Amino acid sequence: MSGGGAISSMVTSIRNNRRDRKSKLEKLKNTSNNREDFIDYKKASPELLRKIRTRLQEDNKVKNKKAIIKTSVILILIFIIIYIFNKNWQAILNSTN
């Protein structure tokens, strides 16, 4: 019988990885309709909300500026590459004729 060691290690691995199964009764015990109401102990003042709003608006402006700059740089680079490729392509075509 070949593979005896491999098979026994496989069986041991399966035995060790076996998970505990919950019965249907245990699952039902853990369910209940009693829920605690959410209580927010921290109340935000209008001034705090205003500060948060302005900070978020400033952060969004910075993100938008960065995105516009990145997009512009990428577009400029693409146009430069296309221009150089077009000039070289025209030079190649002119040299063969």
C-alpha positions in Angstrom: 0.0 0.0 0.0 1.7 3.2 -1.1 1.3 6.6 0.3 0.6 5.5 3.8 2.4 8.5 5.4 0.8 11.0 3.1 -2.7 9.6 3.7 -2.3 9.6 7.5 -1.1 13.2 7.5 -4.0 14.2 5.3 -6.5 12.5 7.8 -4.8 14.3 10.7 -4.9 17.6 9.0 -8.6 17.2 8.2 -9.3 16.1 11.8 -7.4 19.2 13.1 -9.2 21.6 10.8 -12.7 20.4 11.5 -14.9 23.2 12.8 -17.4 23.0 15.6 -20.9 22.8 14.3 -23.7 24.6 16.0 -27.0 22.9 16.4 -30.2 24.6 15.2 -31.2 25.1 18.9 -28.0 27.0 19.7 -28.5 29.2 16.7 -32.0 30.0 17.8 -30.9 30.8 21.4 -28.6 33.5 20.2 -31.3 35.4 18.3 -33.4 37.9 20.1 -35.4 41.1 19.3 -34.0 43.0 22.3 -31.8 45.7 21.0 -30.4 48.6 22.9 -31.3 52.0 21.5 -28.4 54.0 20.1 -27.7 56.9 22.4 -25.4 59.6 21.2 -23.8 61.2 24.3 -21.8 63.7 22.3 -23.7 66.6 20.9 -22.0 68.7 18.3 -22.3 72.4 18.6 -23.1 74.6 15.6 -19.6 76.1 15.8 -18.0 72.6 15.8 -20.1 71.6 12.8 -19.1 74.8 10.9 -15.4 74.1 11.6 -15.8 70.5 10.4 -17.6 71.7 7.2 -15.0 74.3 6.4 -12.1 71.8 7.0 -13.8 69.3 4.7 -14.4 71.9 2.0 -10.7 73.0 2.2 -9.6 69.3 1.9 -11.8 68.8 -1.1 -10.5 71.9 -2.8 -6.9 70.7 -2.3 -7.8 67.2 -3.7 -9.5 68.7 -6.7 -6.5 71.0 -7.4 -4.2 68.0 -7.2 -6.4 65.9 -9.5 -6.5 68.8 -12.1 -2.8 69.3 -12.0 -2.1 65.5 -12.4 -4.6 65.3 -15.3 -3.1 68.3 -17.0 0.5 67.0 -16.7 -0.6 63.6 -18.1 -2.4 65.2 -21.0 0.6 67.4 -21.8 2.9 64.4 -21.8 0.6 62.5 -24.0 0.4 65.4 -26.5 4.2 65.7 -26.5 4.7 62.0 -27.1 2.2 62.0 -29.9 3.9 65.1 -31.5 7.4 63.5 -31.3 6.1 60.2 -32.6 4.3 61.9 -35.5 7.5 63.9 -36.4 9.6 60.8 -36.3 7.1 58.9 -38.3 7.0 61.6 -41.0 10.8 61.5 -41.1 10.8 57.8 -41.5 8.3 58.0 -44.4 10.2 60.8 -46.1 13.5 58.9 -45.9 12.1 55.8 -47.5 10.6 57.7 -50.5 
